[in-house]
Amino acid sequence: MIPDIISDAESKMKGAVEHAREEFAAIRTGRAHPAMFNKLMVDYYGSPTPLQQLATFQVPEARTVLISPFDRSSMAGIEKAIRDSDLGVNPANDGNVIRVVMPQLSEDRRRDYVKLAKHKAEEGRVAVRNIRRHANDSVHKLVKDKEVGEDDARGAEKTLDGVTKKYVDSIDELLKSKEAELLEV
């Protein structure tokens, strides 16, 4: 029973780290990349549709993204979604593709993005700790129901603490690399 609880907690912690990685990918750096558009929803024939499902992305230069819609009639909706997003860019439409040129980041804007990355990292760490707390609660419930002994419970807690530290450290490593990427001029 305890190994099941620990393995379940570990898989959930992996998910929390992956979520943090995706959140970091969505934070804009000086370089353009398609992951910046992952969260954008486009009004496509009356229903919100992820932009990734409506177009292909190319990055011909470090600060330029070319978006080629599969359906030309969706170009206006894609442009509107990009313009209304928090990316701070103005897309240009030439009839075939939408060109998005990323402006240079100012020092203040870079610092704001670092603060945002730190906030996302803290959310990830809190999620991992909450998973540990729920697993510990499950172990304590087993002890209370007299299904396992106190020694087994203490061993499980130590194992969970080690697993938690491993995943919190991996989130910290992701933050450190994202911070270095953001502050690189």
MOWOUR-V894674 format. One line per field, one symbol per residue. ss: DSSP state (h for helix, s for strand, l for the rest). phi: phi as a letter, one per 30 degrees, with the letter a starting at -180 (. if undefined). burial: 1 if it has 24 or more other C-alpha atoms within 12 Angstrom, else 0. A space follows every 50 residues. Layout:
ss->???
phi->???
burial->???
This chain:
ss->lhhhhhhhhhhhhhhhhhhhhhhhhhlllllllhhhhlllssssllssss hhhlsssssssllssssssllhhhhhhhhhhhhhlllllllssllllsss slllllhhhhhhhhhhhhhhhhhhhhhhhhhhhhhhhhhhhhhhlllllh hhhhhhhhhhhhhhhhhhhhhhhhhhhhhhhhhll
phi->.deddddddddddeddddddddddddddcdcdadddcecdccdchibdbd eedcacbbbdbdcbbcccddcdddedddeddddddcdibbdcccjcbccc cddddddddddddddddddddddddddddddddddddddddddddicbdd dddddddddddddddedddddddeddddddddddc
burial->01001100110111011101111111111111111111111101000000 10011010000001111110000111111111100010101110001111 11001000010011011101111110111011001101110000000000 00100110111011001101110110011001100
